[in-house]
């Protein structure tokens, strides 16, 4: 499945490589689309690291962020997840998500750039 594109919508997609998932969230992605994508990745692998890239303008409300965090926790992923949020807004929203998502703080981390994120999940 090296480099297989698993696009759900034009604004929400992931690609599976031999070593990790690359996840892209667009400004029009709904939380339902995101939840479905997380479930699809979990069905493929619960342990493969994930590299998330967030848009500068987050498309979700505070309530939706909480719901996504709880959804991720309920799935029980065991994979390291690096979230890249370059804007202040997406960074703050991702921090809020982590509060509700992180049952194991060693598995999720937030970064401002992809270099640090890929290094943290062991892809450098």
GUDREN-326434 format. One record per residue (C-alpha): chain; y, z, x. Coordinates in nm, 4 decimals, m for minus. Each point is the difference from the previous one (the first is absolute). Layout:
// GUDREN-326434
site chain->A&py->Y&pz->Z&px->X
...
END
This chain:
// GUDREN-326434
site chain->A&py->0.0000&pz->0.0000&px->0.0000
site chain->A&py->0.2304&pz->m0.0374&px->0.2976
site chain->A&py->0.3491&pz->m0.0649&px->m0.1288
site chain->A&py->m0.1105&pz->m0.0475&px->m0.3616
site chain->A&py->0.3020&pz->m0.0019&px->m0.2326
site chain->A&py->m0.0516&pz->0.2027&px->m0.3152
site chain->A&py->0.3268&pz->m0.0668&px->m0.1784
site chain->A&py->0.0290&pz->0.1634&px->m0.3405
site chain->A&py->0.3480&pz->m0.1276&px->m0.0788
site chain->A&py->0.2716&pz->m0.1667&px->0.2057
site chain->A&py->0.1641&pz->0.3420&px->0.0481
site chain->A&py->m0.3094&pz->0.2105&px->0.0709
site chain->A&py->m0.2713&pz->m0.1005&px->0.2444
site chain->A&py->m0.2329&pz->0.1098&px->0.2741
site chain->A&py->m0.1830&pz->m0.1753&px->0.2778
site chain->A&py->m0.3211&pz->0.1335&px->0.1492
site chain->A&py->m0.0527&pz->m0.0483&px->0.3722
site chain->A&py->m0.2972&pz->0.1104&px->0.2064
site chain->A&py->0.1723&pz->0.3286&px->0.0844
site chain->A&py->0.2366&pz->0.0883&px->m0.2867
site chain->A&py->0.1784&pz->m0.0948&px->m0.3218
site chain->A&py->0.3563&pz->m0.1323&px->0.0021
site chain->A&py->0.1739&pz->0.0877&px->m0.3269
site chain->A&py->0.3242&pz->m0.1528&px->m0.1220
site chain->A&py->0.1964&pz->0.1360&px->m0.2945
site chain->A&py->0.2852&pz->m0.2040&px->m0.1458
site chain->A&py->0.3069&pz->0.1075&px->m0.1928
site chain->A&py->m0.1549&pz->m0.1094&px->m0.3312
site chain->A&py->m0.3437&pz->0.1579&px->0.0457
site chain->A&py->m0.1053&pz->0.2250&px->m0.2872
site chain->A&py->m0.1858&pz->0.3264&px->0.0518
site chain->A&py->m0.2931&pz->m0.1396&px->m0.1986
site chain->A&py->m0.0282&pz->m0.2933&px->0.2424
site chain->A&py->0.0151&pz->0.2412&px->0.2920
site chain->A&py->m0.2690&pz->0.2270&px->m0.1495
site chain->A&py->m0.2294&pz->m0.2995&px->m0.0555
site chain->A&py->0.0529&pz->m0.1151&px->0.3571
site chain->A&py->m0.0822&pz->0.3482&px->0.1363
site chain->A&py->m0.3193&pz->0.0051&px->m0.2069
site chain->A&py->m0.0994&pz->m0.3446&px->0.1301
site chain->A&py->0.0515&pz->0.1091&px->0.3607
site chain->A&py->m0.1963&pz->0.3212&px->m0.0630
site chain->A&py->m0.2895&pz->m0.2044&px->m0.1390
site chain->A&py->m0.0056&pz->m0.2020&px->0.3231
site chain->A&py->0.0350&pz->0.2966&px->0.2370
site chain->A&py->0.0958&pz->0.3647&px->m0.0367
site chain->A&py->0.0390&pz->0.0409&px->0.3776
site chain->A&py->0.1859&pz->m0.3095&px->0.1227
site chain->A&py->0.3599&pz->0.0835&px->0.1085
site chain->A&py->0.2869&pz->m0.1282&px->m0.2103
site chain->A&py->0.3420&pz->m0.1205&px->0.1125
site chain->A&py->0.2465&pz->m0.0004&px->m0.2919
site chain->A&py->0.3319&pz->m0.1826&px->0.0112
site chain->A&py->0.2544&pz->0.1081&px->m0.2623
site chain->A&py->0.3000&pz->m0.1984&px->m0.1250
site chain->A&py->0.3510&pz->0.1236&px->0.0724
site chain->A&py->0.0571&pz->0.0561&px->m0.3702
site chain->A&py->m0.2881&pz->0.1964&px->m0.1508
site chain->A&py->m0.1046&pz->m0.1325&px->m0.3414
site chain->A&py->m0.1231&pz->0.3334&px->m0.1412
site chain->A&py->0.1466&pz->0.3057&px->m0.1665
site chain->A&py->m0.0654&pz->0.3572&px->0.1114
site chain->A&py->m0.2616&pz->0.0399&px->m0.2746
site chain->A&py->m0.1792&pz->m0.3165&px->0.1115
site chain->A&py->m0.0025&pz->0.1195&px->0.3621
site chain->A&py->m0.1615&pz->0.3268&px->m0.1131
site chain->A&py->m0.2606&pz->m0.1900&px->m0.2039
site chain->A&py->m0.0839&pz->m0.2260&px->0.2962
site chain->A&py->m0.0410&pz->0.3019&px->0.2266
site chain->A&py->m0.2353&pz->0.1702&px->m0.2418
site chain->A&py->m0.1946&pz->m0.3248&px->m0.0496
site chain->A&py->m0.0520&pz->m0.0381&px->0.3739
site chain->A&py->m0.1121&pz->0.3607&px->0.0328
site chain->A&py->m0.2513&pz->m0.0430&px->m0.2837
site chain->A&py->m0.1606&pz->m0.3005&px->0.1700
site chain->A&py->m0.0667&pz->0.2147&px->0.3073
site chain->A&py->0.0746&pz->m0.2465&px->0.2776
site chain->A&py->m0.1050&pz->0.1105&px->0.3467
site chain->A&py->0.1919&pz->m0.2693&px->0.1870
site chain->A&py->0.3055&pz->0.0511&px->0.2171
site chain->A&py->0.3011&pz->m0.1433&px->m0.1801
site chain->A&py->0.3242&pz->m0.0929&px->0.1757
site chain->A&py->0.2992&pz->m0.0721&px->m0.2224
site chain->A&py->0.2896&pz->m0.2033&px->0.1416
site chain->A&py->0.3299&pz->0.0589&px->m0.1799
site chain->A&py->0.3026&pz->m0.1440&px->0.1750
site chain->A&py->0.2726&pz->0.0866&px->m0.2515
site chain->A&py->0.1169&pz->0.3530&px->m0.0754
site chain->A&py->m0.0862&pz->m0.0424&px->m0.3686
site chain->A&py->m0.3570&pz->m0.1184&px->0.0518
site chain->A&py->m0.0507&pz->0.2669&px->0.2675
site chain->A&py->0.1126&pz->0.2767&px->m0.2379
site chain->A&py->m0.2192&pz->m0.1330&px->m0.2823
site chain->A&py->m0.2993&pz->m0.0230&px->0.2334
site chain->A&py->0.0524&pz->0.3610&px->0.1101
site chain->A&py->m0.0089&pz->0.1005&px->m0.3643
site chain->A&py->m0.3215&pz->m0.1982&px->m0.0501
site chain->A&py->m0.1577&pz->0.1792&px->0.2957
site chain->A&py->0.0663&pz->0.3402&px->m0.1582
site chain->A&py->m0.2166&pz->m0.0962&px->m0.2955
site chain->A&py->m0.2522&pz->m0.2165&px->0.1837
site chain->A&py->m0.0826&pz->0.1866&px->0.3125
site chain->A&py->m0.2955&pz->0.2301&px->m0.0415
site chain->A&py->m0.0700&pz->m0.0509&px->0.3714
site chain->A&py->0.3298&pz->m0.0312&px->0.1936
site chain->A&py->m0.1812&pz->m0.1356&px->0.3062
site chain->A&py->m0.0815&pz->m0.3215&px->m0.1880
site chain->A&py->0.3465&pz->m0.1145&px->m0.1152
site chain->A&py->0.3154&pz->m0.0476&px->0.2038
site chain->A&py->0.3368&pz->m0.1651&px->m0.0550
site chain->A&py->0.1808&pz->m0.2223&px->0.2504
site chain->A&py->0.3221&pz->m0.2000&px->0.0352
site chain->A&py->m0.1646&pz->m0.2850&px->0.1951
site chain->A&py->m0.3327&pz->m0.1807&px->0.0191
site chain->A&py->m0.0484&pz->0.0603&px->0.3725
site chain->A&py->m0.0223&pz->0.3779&px->m0.0421
site chain->A&py->m0.2068&pz->m0.0357&px->m0.3177
site chain->A&py->m0.2618&pz->m0.2286&px->0.1566
site chain->A&py->m0.0171&pz->0.2241&px->0.3058
site chain->A&py->m0.0636&pz->0.3073&px->m0.2189
site chain->A&py->m0.2904&pz->m0.1625&px->m0.1893
site chain->A&py->m0.1483&pz->m0.1164&px->0.3310
site chain->A&py->0.0721&pz->m0.3719&px->m0.0082
site chain->A&py->0.2115&pz->m0.0392&px->0.3116
END
